Amino acid sequence: MKLRKPFKTVVLVLIWGWILLFVLAPNLLVVMTSFLTRDDAHFIRWQATLENYLRLFDPDYLAVFGHSFYMALVTTLLCLLVGYPFAYLLSRLRAGVKPYLLFLVIVPFWTNSLVRTYAMKLLIATNGLVNQTLLGLGWIDTPLRLLYTETAVIVGLFYVLLPFMILPLYAIFEQLRPELLEASGDLGAGTWQTFRRVVLPLTMPGIIAGCLLVLLPAVGMFYVGDVLGGAKNLLIGNVIKNQFLDARDWPFGAAISLLLTLAMAMLLYAYYLSVRLIRRPHAHAELA
Amino acid sequence: MTKPPAYRKIRVLVTAALMLQDKQKIIELKGVRKSFGGRMVLPTLDLDIFHGEFVTLLGPSGCGKTTILRLIGGFEQPDAGQVLLGGEDITRLDPNQRPVNTVFQSYALFPHMSVFDNVAYGLRAEKRPRAEIEERVARVLAMVQLEDLARRKPDQLSGGQQQRVAIARAVVKGPRVLLLDEPLSALDYKLRKQMQNELKRLQRELGITFVFVTHDQEEALSMSDRVVVLQEGRVEQVGTPRDVYESPRNLFVARFVGEINVFDVEVCELRDDRHLIGEVEGQRFELHGEISAFASGQRIHMLLRPEDMRLLPEDSERGLPGQVIERNYKGMTLETLIRLDSGKELLASEFFDESDPDFDYRLGERVQVSWVPSWEVLLADETA
């Protein structure tokens, strides 16, 4: 008993120290930076300003943010359309096959996603494998422009982020008791009604979790935008990266990251609310 | 509470009318076969279920009773044979097209819906008008005494309450047959007894056919109009609870439905078409039963329920000598395990009668074991 107390203290100090030093402090630095003025020689000057936040409303930047969100939304929708049925089928498979397919979903994680994005670039480049194959088959006469397009970015994001949609959905489908579907059919509901009134509401937490796990990185994965999107199809992540590394405007970069963090926090809060709505009794009736 | 005579007369008439209707078959299983992944669950099953009766499918786990229920409900398709409902072939219909509803073993209540929404589900699937839904749901909720809990979610209810919601949800559509898959197995003893009575009351009130699956023979006997005893997908016996208990058709039924003592008997002489002289444990007795199939010299079985056994003092002239080796107090009855001198062990169960001087035998005391004459059941030796 005597030994437990110091051990507990040490563990807690380590954890809290870690969080304070490596999470809270850097974030506070970012917050602080976002209210300071840019300086060419020393990156920042100790002069408080709100100008960085006002610049966020510059139409040029708003257009980039909007386009980035649009691509992220399309990516999320694609992931959901593919991931939802996939996760459902995966959960219905025989116990013997399941682990292997699940393994196939997880395998890509073993290769860094940056490497996989470069691999994709090689595939869809002007003289890449896809174009060469199509040319070889005689289906096209001139190489297609696949790289540096909006579609390339969306496909790249989709490819990298799909597992993040499948895994939470799979987890929730595993919890969905098959006898609930039988009960629905027994009570006279057809396939569509069963889906809309039983399957969809009960898997909603998984849908929201999956969408968040895809949507949030989809606006920030700057290297996908860099490698596949060229100069036109920027993600918010690219803008932030450019401010810090290329434009050397740390305060503005900090302001954009704070905007992004805030947007994510709001989405997470929405998720928390939606889960509570489904789990908590009465809430349904009150809102209806 | 005594009922006025006029009421009783009407009741008799109604009962008679219902009995006429009883003869109508509501469900017929014809040559139904089912196997799962090469394992034969139902070899070939024929079973008729009549209108308005409470039928119990009774058997040990794996006997195919749940499969039969799922075939009627439409959750499984037979490999061969037909399922008829009211004379119509429903073998290939989906569950949502059958006028049959199920109370699932796990209740299968929708966790995201209130009690009201759960019960209304089937009516909403039929797209009934809102007012009708509210009225009908309120009526069945009153029937199962859940009016006050209509807005609760299933996870805020006790097991017994969840059970009632499951029943209400299944009967609200007025199905022609209600299928119940071991619905009481998750409840504790006292609640189970209470729900047994409620289910019987509900079945009388609704007047629809209940097909009830259980492995609990006591439950089967106390609830049913008819019991179907199953083993490995075969129907071993169909009959009233009394038939099944008092006149089991074979050793499996006898052993599965209640406790039983089995004796080997050698037929010595056939007296007439109801009586024979048989040798039991080296003594000759006149035995009574359905004996037309037996011949002199044949080896048969004699079955006796523990409550039909009588223990007599050692000096009695009639009976099989033995020794008391165990006594179990069961509240209303006293169970005695006796080892006969031949080594055979018997179970006797007697009601308490404090005034009977012979009643209280001590452990180790020698007794004579007898039985109530003509209550024995004679069966051919199946192993022969």
Interface residues (C-beta under 8 A of the other chain):
Chain A: R177 E179 L180 E182 A183 S184 G185 D186 L187 G188 A189 G190 Q193 R197 V198 P201 L202 I278 P281 H282 H284 A285
Chain B: G73 G74 F75 D94 P95 N96 V100 N101 T102 F104 S106 A108 L109 F110 P111 H112 M113 S114 Y121 G122 A125 E126 R151 R152 K153 D155 Q156 R169 A170 K173
